[in-house]
C-alpha cells in the first residue's frame, strides 16, 4: 500500500483491503509497514491497532484517530473509483477518514503540536473487542493527549459531543396453546400492543446544550418470539434502543426507561455514556475557529465518548455523509476527503 498518492486512490486501496470487524490483521499489517517507513514517526502495535507518534518536544499533543474495521459486505466489495468519487464498503465509514489521517502522518514532519495517529480495530462491534478499550487496558499512556479528533464521517463539518445509547429488553408473557384452539391460550405477541403504543406515542426530548439541539430517540430494533406455525406463543421479548442526550447519564436514562415500561419485564443489555460538546476547551475553540466549517451535534454514539470518559476532549470531523454509513451504496466525494485533509494540515502546521 502506497500512502504517498492522491487521496482518492489511497481510499480505494484501503476499501479493497477486506477488514470486517475481528478480521483486521491484513490492513493493520499494511498500515504498520507503511508508517514504519516514515522517519519522524515512532510506530507501535497492540493486537490489530497501530499507533504512530511524533516526538518533536511540543508541550501539547493531539490524537487523530480512525478505526480500520467495517461492517460485513453487502454486495459492495471490492470498491471502485470515478474521477470524483470512491464507492464501496467502508468508503464512508471510515476508510476515507483513515486515508486522510495516513497521508497526514506521512507528510507532516513539522507541526505545532505533537501528534498521535491511532488506527484501531473493532469499533463496529461489542466493547470487549474495541481497540481503544484494549489500548486503555494495556498501554494507556499511548492515549495521553490534550485533544482528540475522531475522523468519523461528518460530511466535512464538525460534529460536537455525542448522544449516549441504552439497549434493553422488555418482555410479555402468555399461555401456550394450539392455534386452532386459540381461546385456550393467551398470545404473548399480541400482548406487545401496549409496548408499541408507548413507542409510537414517545415524544423525543430535544435539549439545547451549548447552543446545539440534540434529539433523543426510542426505537424497537428486534423481536424474539414464537414457537411454531400452529402454536400460540407464551413468551416474547422486544429489544429497544434508547438514544439520550449528553446531559443525561446512563443511570438516569435506565431509570427513565424503567418508569416508562414499569408494567413489563425490563432487562438492561448494555449502555454507553454520551460525550459533552467540549466547546469550553481552548484547543477545541481554536480548532473550531480555524477550520471555519459548520458545527452540528452528533446524534449517534461514537468513540468521542471513550475519550471523554478518559478526560480527553474530543470532536468528530471527517469526510463522508454519515447517512451513507453502513449503506450498501457507500460513496464519498474525493474533494471532500481532500478538503478535510487540507483543513487538518493547515490547522496542525499554521
Phi, psi and omega per residue, in radians:
X1 nan 2.222 -3.124
X2 -1.785 2.014 3.140
X3 -1.280 -0.645 -3.035
X4 -1.418 1.231 3.055
X5 -2.552 3.045 -3.122
X6 -1.162 2.651 -2.932
X7 -1.158 -0.511 3.076
X8 -1.118 -0.783 3.121
X9 -1.137 -0.704 3.124
X10 -1.150 -0.726 3.093
X11 -1.057 -0.776 3.134
X12 -1.095 -0.716 3.099
X13 -1.018 -0.728 3.137
X14 -1.193 -0.731 3.104
X15 -1.012 -0.640 -3.051
X16 -1.505 0.147 2.954
X17 -1.780 1.909 -3.104
X18 -1.047 2.255 -3.108
X19 -2.654 0.828 3.025
X20 -1.035 2.551 -3.083
X21 -0.781 2.342 -3.097
X22 1.352 0.133 3.087
X23 -2.348 0.859 -3.049
X24 -1.764 0.108 -3.060
X25 -1.028 -0.774 -3.069
X26 -1.092 -0.802 -3.117
X27 -1.242 -0.631 3.100
X28 -1.124 -0.699 3.099
X29 -1.033 -0.787 -3.097
X30 -1.210 -0.714 3.111
X31 -1.120 -0.762 3.135
X32 -1.097 -0.769 -3.136
X33 -1.100 -0.753 -3.122
X34 -1.158 -0.758 -3.111
X35 -1.263 -0.483 3.131
X36 -1.147 -0.318 3.109
X37 -1.492 -0.121 -3.120
X38 -1.554 2.046 -2.951
X39 -1.132 -0.549 -3.055
X40 -1.526 0.139 -3.115
X41 -1.979 2.451 2.941
X42 -1.789 2.077 -2.998
X43 -1.899 2.327 3.048
X44 -2.369 2.948 -3.083
X45 -2.520 2.411 3.025
X46 -2.235 1.976 -3.029
X47 0.960 -2.102 3.122
X48 -1.912 0.554 2.989
X49 -1.936 2.409 -3.094
X50 -2.024 2.283 -3.120
X51 -2.112 2.223 3.124
X52 -2.209 2.206 -3.030
X53 -2.174 2.482 2.911
X54 -1.621 2.677 3.088
X55 -2.414 1.221 -3.119
X56 -1.510 -0.117 3.132
X57 1.559 0.288 3.128
X58 -1.303 2.773 -3.096
X59 -1.377 -0.344 -3.128
X60 -2.160 2.645 -3.126
X61 -2.277 2.444 3.110
X62 -2.030 2.388 3.001
X63 -1.727 2.296 2.973
X64 -2.020 2.029 -2.928
X65 -2.182 2.538 3.046
X66 -2.708 2.566 -3.132
X67 -1.627 2.587 -3.062
X68 -1.599 -0.290 -3.016
X69 -1.551 2.852 3.062
X70 -2.268 2.915 2.938
X71 -1.292 2.949 3.112
X72 -1.062 2.646 -3.121
X73 -1.144 2.638 3.106
X74 -2.396 1.157 -3.100
X75 1.013 0.565 -3.124
X76 -2.310 0.485 3.074
X77 -2.375 2.329 0.001
X78 -1.288 3.059 -3.124
X79 -1.616 -3.094 3.084
X80 -2.617 2.854 -3.097
X81 -2.293 2.414 2.967
X82 -1.883 -3.009 3.108
X83 -1.153 -0.397 -3.026
X84 -2.126 -0.224 -3.004
X85 -2.451 2.725 2.926
X86 -2.033 2.282 -3.032
X87 -2.140 2.372 3.056
X88 2.492 3.033 -3.079
X89 -0.981 2.126 3.092
X90 1.460 0.002 -3.130
X91 -1.007 -0.692 3.102
X92 -1.523 -0.887 -2.992
X93 -2.047 1.577 -0.122
X94 -2.533 0.849 -3.047
X95 -1.287 -0.369 3.010
X96 -1.198 -0.688 3.057
X97 -1.136 -0.710 3.091
X98 -1.092 -0.699 3.117
X99 -1.059 -0.788 3.129
X100 -1.086 -0.739 -3.136
X101 -1.164 -0.706 3.111
X102 -1.081 -0.731 -3.137
X103 -1.188 -0.671 3.046
X104 -1.037 -0.772 -3.102
X105 -1.068 -0.662 -3.093
X106 -1.432 -0.462 -3.011
X107 -1.668 -0.558 -2.967
X108 -1.601 1.720 3.126
X109 -1.830 0.109 3.131
X110 -2.598 1.676 -3.081
X111 -2.178 2.810 -3.114
X112 -1.465 -0.178 3.018
X113 -2.253 2.683 2.894
X114 -1.261 2.636 -3.039
X115 -2.257 2.393 2.938
X116 -1.950 2.030 3.078
X117 -1.644 2.186 -3.032
X118 -2.166 2.055 3.130
X119 -2.064 1.873 -2.899
X120 -2.124 2.865 -3.023
X121 -1.683 2.790 2.823
X122 1.006 0.805 3.056
X123 -1.397 -0.473 -2.990
X124 -1.462 -0.024 -3.082
X125 -2.220 -2.872 -2.995
X126 -1.014 2.628 -3.100
X127 -0.927 -0.635 -3.046
X128 -1.091 -0.315 3.116
X129 -1.729 -0.212 -2.956
X130 -1.082 2.297 -3.111
X131 -1.072 -0.649 3.091
X132 -1.110 -0.707 3.108
X133 -1.074 -0.746 -3.120
X134 -1.139 -0.736 3.115
X135 -1.119 -0.696 3.105
X136 -1.013 -0.658 -3.105
X137 -1.392 -0.630 -2.988
X138 -1.774 -0.469 -3.073
X139 -2.718 1.100 -3.022
X140 -1.027 -0.527 -3.117
X141 -1.062 -0.423 3.127
X142 -1.170 -0.331 -3.138
X143 -1.654 -0.041 -3.107
X144 -1.077 2.192 3.130
X145 -2.911 3.054 3.120
X146 -1.776 -0.250 -3.031
X147 -2.921 2.405 3.130
X148 -2.147 2.406 3.060
X149 -1.976 2.017 3.121
X150 -1.718 2.113 -2.979
X151 -1.539 0.758 2.990
X152 -1.143 2.635 3.141
X153 -1.094 2.206 3.120
X154 -2.337 0.202 -3.072
X155 1.137 0.454 3.074
X156 1.378 0.172 3.042
X157 -1.871 3.013 3.077
X158 -1.599 2.212 3.038
X159 -1.979 2.162 -3.020
X160 -1.750 2.557 3.123
X161 1.081 -2.910 2.948
X162 -2.908 2.715 3.107
X163 -1.444 2.655 3.059
X164 -1.423 2.944 -3.125
X165 -2.415 2.436 -3.130
X166 -2.273 2.288 3.083
X167 -2.160 2.246 -3.090
X168 -2.570 2.870 3.086
X169 -1.991 2.479 2.935
X170 -2.131 2.515 -3.044
X171 -2.232 2.772 3.058
X172 -2.324 2.542 -3.130
X173 -1.970 2.711 3.086
X174 -2.570 -2.747 3.104
X175 -2.278 2.221 -3.080
X176 -1.306 2.467 3.039
X177 -2.747 3.038 3.043
X178 -1.243 2.400 -3.102
X179 -1.190 -0.349 3.073
X180 -1.306 -0.394 3.092
X181 -2.134 0.996 -3.014
X182 -1.041 -0.460 -3.105
X183 -1.171 -0.226 3.078
X184 -1.478 -0.108 -3.109
X185 -2.175 -3.068 3.073
X186 -2.408 2.044 -2.977
X187 -1.376 1.996 -3.123
X188 -1.156 -0.608 3.133
X189 -1.124 -0.728 3.088
X190 -1.075 -0.504 -3.124
X191 -1.248 -0.104 3.081
X192 -1.331 -0.186 -3.085
X193 -0.890 -0.804 3.121
X194 -1.097 -0.561 3.106
X195 -1.169 -0.760 3.103
X196 -1.103 -0.620 3.104
X197 -1.137 -0.677 3.078
X198 -1.086 -0.784 -3.120
X199 -1.134 -0.772 -3.092
X200 -1.227 -0.425 -3.127
X201 -1.695 -0.011 -3.097
X202 -1.124 2.266 3.103
X203 -1.761 2.069 -3.088
X204 -1.121 2.274 3.022
X205 -1.367 2.401 -3.083
X206 -2.293 1.242 -3.108
X207 -1.272 2.545 3.054
X208 -1.714 2.097 -3.096
X209 -2.149 2.113 -3.100
X210 0.926 0.587 3.089
X211 1.547 0.049 -3.082
X212 -2.136 2.297 -3.053
X213 -1.532 2.043 3.023
X214 -1.576 2.865 -3.084
X215 -2.457 1.907 -3.115
X216 -1.331 2.894 -3.116
X217 -2.635 2.774 3.122
X218 -2.541 1.955 -3.038
X219 -2.391 2.357 2.952
X220 -1.250 2.323 -3.093
X221 -2.121 -0.197 -3.129
X222 -2.862 2.551 3.034
X223 -2.249 2.306 3.049
X224 -2.100 2.090 3.128
X225 -3.123 2.878 3.140
X226 1.834 2.563 -3.089
X227 -2.038 -0.957 -3.140
X228 -2.769 2.993 -3.062
X229 -1.220 -0.163 -3.138
X230 -2.220 0.456 -3.093
X231 -2.212 2.270 2.986
X232 -1.268 2.099 -3.039
X233 -1.284 2.528 -3.121
X234 -1.819 -0.009 -3.114
X235 -2.696 2.488 3.081
X236 -2.674 2.531 3.039
X237 -2.228 2.541 3.070
X238 -2.087 2.289 3.064
X239 -1.641 2.286 -3.078
X240 -2.180 2.420 3.098
X241 -1.942 2.161 3.100
X242 -1.949 2.148 3.043
X243 -1.780 2.185 -3.058
X244 -2.205 2.598 -3.052
X245 -1.184 2.764 -3.066
X246 -1.221 -0.053 3.035
X247 -1.518 0.084 -3.141
X248 -2.086 2.379 3.097
X249 -1.494 2.798 3.062
X250 -1.002 -0.649 3.129
X251 -1.133 -0.711 3.093
X252 -1.152 -0.730 3.130
X253 -1.097 -0.727 3.126
X254 -1.095 -0.763 3.140
X255 -1.104 -0.704 3.106
X256 -1.064 -0.718 -3.118
X257 -1.259 -0.632 3.099
X258 -1.094 -0.661 3.107
X259 -1.193 -0.700 -3.112
X260 -1.141 -0.637 -3.105
X261 -1.955 0.692 -3.034
X262 -1.103 -0.392 -3.096
X263 -1.583 0.135 -3.062
X264 -2.294 2.734 3.045
X265 -1.106 2.238 -3.063
X266 -2.117 2.254 3.092
X267 -2.377 2.039 3.096
X268 -1.249 2.327 3.133
X269 -1.788 -0.863 3.042
X270 -2.816 2.837 -3.113
X271 -2.638 2.589 3.086
X272 -2.504 2.421 -3.117
X273 -1.211 2.697 2.922
X274 -1.398 -3.015 3.119
X275 -2.359 2.471 3.098
X276 -1.181 2.882 -3.125
X277 -1.174 -0.504 -3.118
X278 1.292 0.160 -3.030
X279 -1.259 -0.065 3.034
X280 -1.584 -0.045 -3.138
X281 -1.453 2.381 -3.048
X282 -1.120 -0.698 3.134
X283 -1.177 -0.697 3.105
X284 -1.147 -0.724 3.079
X285 -0.998 -0.785 3.138
X286 -1.124 -0.759 3.138
X287 -1.060 -0.828 -3.129
X288 -1.053 -0.760 -3.099
X289 -1.222 -0.608 -3.092
X290 -1.419 -0.637 -3.118
X291 -1.192 -0.685 3.017
X292 1.189 0.490 3.113
X293 -1.865 3.086 3.105
X294 -1.167 2.759 3.106
X295 -2.202 2.446 3.121
X296 -2.538 2.777 3.036
X297 -1.321 2.641 3.081
X298 -1.621 1.968 -3.109
X299 -1.361 -0.563 3.133
X300 -1.438 3.039 3.065
X301 -1.654 2.349 3.054
X302 -2.379 3.063 -3.123
X303 -1.271 0.043 2.940
X304 -1.054 -0.460 3.077
X305 -1.116 -0.715 3.112
X306 -1.123 -0.728 3.090
X307 -1.099 -0.770 3.140
X308 -1.052 -0.703 3.129
X309 -1.119 -0.456 3.100
X310 -1.573 0.106 3.125
X311 1.415 0.324 -3.099
X312 -1.905 2.056 3.066
X313 -1.149 2.467 -3.062
X314 -2.624 2.679 3.052
X315 -2.321 2.868 3.045
X316 -1.769 2.262 3.129
X317 -2.755 1.916 -3.130
X318 -2.865 2.922 3.109
X319 -1.366 2.775 3.065
X320 1.790 2.452 3.121
X321 -1.371 2.027 -3.116
X322 -1.070 -0.360 3.084
X323 -1.179 -0.298 3.137
X324 -1.749 -0.036 3.078
X325 -1.060 2.316 3.135
X326 1.204 0.125 -3.138
X327 -1.476 2.560 3.115
X328 -1.101 -0.376 -3.135
X329 -1.887 0.826 3.106
X330 -1.047 2.244 3.120
X331 -2.617 2.416 -3.138
X332 -2.277 2.447 3.118
X333 -1.389 2.299 -3.117
X334 -1.083 -0.666 3.136
X335 -1.054 -0.622 -3.136
X336 -1.198 -0.651 3.060
X337 -1.075 -0.792 -3.134
X338 -1.116 -0.675 -3.135
X339 -1.151 -0.739 3.105
X340 -1.105 -0.788 3.109
X341 -1.029 -0.810 -3.110
X342 -1.126 -0.708 3.133
X343 -1.105 -0.794 3.131
X344 -1.154 -0.733 3.132
X345 -1.066 -0.756 -3.138
X346 -1.098 -0.788 -3.099
X347 -1.168 -0.659 -3.065
X348 -1.348 -0.335 -3.051
X349 -2.018 -0.248 -3.064
X350 -1.157 nan nan
